[in-house]
Amino acid sequence: MPRPSKPRVIGAQPEISSFKPRGISAKKLKAVNLTLDEFEAIRLADYQGLSHEDAAVLMNISRPTFSRLVEKARIKVASFIIEGSELNISGGNVTFQDRGCSVFKQALPDSRIERRKHSAAALEESYC
């Protein structure tokens, strides 16, 4: 039996949680479900441009786990775009943590060793 997954830390829920092509009824579309942790992974890696290691620290998960999340999310988003499906963002084992600091991304330590020594909370306190 696999080990239960730890809750992943995300900044906030998306303001819009459902997308579909215009002019087609949702009943006729295949639904693609993106979990909140997959959404957060895409947001941190692709939208904010963080490295996988820095984003993993923020989500309180390992770098390989973060990379798997991003890969799954990218496949789902590509499926949504190419197949013209409906995209729903919800679910997942997550906890919310406000990360209001706009300069946090630029203030992450340059050294991987320094990043590993600090938790996400300690990094936020020292830079925000």
N, C-alpha and C positions, 0 to 999 in steps of 0.2 A: 504494500500500500504506500503511495507517495506521501511525502511530507506535506502538510498543509502550507499554503503560501502565506507569507507575511503581508499585511496590508501595505500598499504602496502609497507614498505621500504625494499628493497633488496640490497644486496651488488653488484651484477653484474649478467649479463646474463650468462648462461652456455656456455662453448666453443663448446660443441656438443649438439645439440638440437633434434636429432632424432636417435632412436635405433630400430633395427629389427633383427630377427633371420637371420643368414647367410644362403644363398642358397634358400631363398623363396622370390618371388616377392612381393613388397609392396602392389600391387593391390589385392593379395590374402589374405592379413592379415587384421584383425580388428584393428582399430587405437584406442589407449588410449591416451587421451590428458591430460597432467599434466601442470597446470598453473605455471607461474613463482613464484608466492607466495607459492604454494605448494612445488615447488622445493626448495625454500629457507628454508622453514620449515623443510624439510627432511635434508637439508644440515646442518642447525644449530643444530637440535636435534640429529640426528643419526650419521652424519659424524664428526661434531665438538664436540659433546657430551655436549652441553649446556643444562641446565635445561629449562623447558618450560617457566618459569618466566623470566629468563635471555634472552632467545631468543625472547620472546614477547616484551621486552623492546627494543631490537635492531630493531625489525620490526615495532615498534610503534603501537602495537595492544594489546588487553587484553590477559591474559593468557588463558582464556577459548576459545577465538577465535583461538589462536595459537594451542591449543590442537585439536580443530576441523580440522584445516588445516592439521596437521600432520596425523591425522586419515584418512582423505580423500586421502592424498598423499600415505600413506602406502597401502591402498586398491587398488589404481590405479597401484602402482608398483608391488604389488603381482599379480594382474590380468595380467599385462604385462609379468611377468616371467612364471606364471603357464599356461596361455593360449597361450603363444608364439605370442603375439600381437606386433604391432609396437607402440613404445612410442614416442610421440611428446611433446616437452616442449616449450610452448609459451602461450602468452595471460595473462589475469588477470589485475586487477587494481593495478598497481605498480608504484613506483618511485625508482630511483636508487640513492644510496649513497655509496661512496667508503669507505670501512672499512679496510684500509691497515694495521692496527696495529696487529701484530701477537701475542702480549701478552695481547690483550684486554680481551680475555676469562678468563685468570687467574686473571685479575685485577678487575673483577666485585666485588662490595661490598658483604660481606658475609650476611649481614642482609637484610631481605626482606624490612624492613622499609626504610633502606637507599636506596635501589634500587628504591623504589616507589617515593622517593623524587627527584630523578634525571631523566631527559629525556635521551634517548640514546645519543644525541649529547653532553650533559653535561658529561656523563660518558666517552665518547670517548675523549673529550678534557682533562679531568683530568687524564686519564690513558695512552693516546697515545702520 
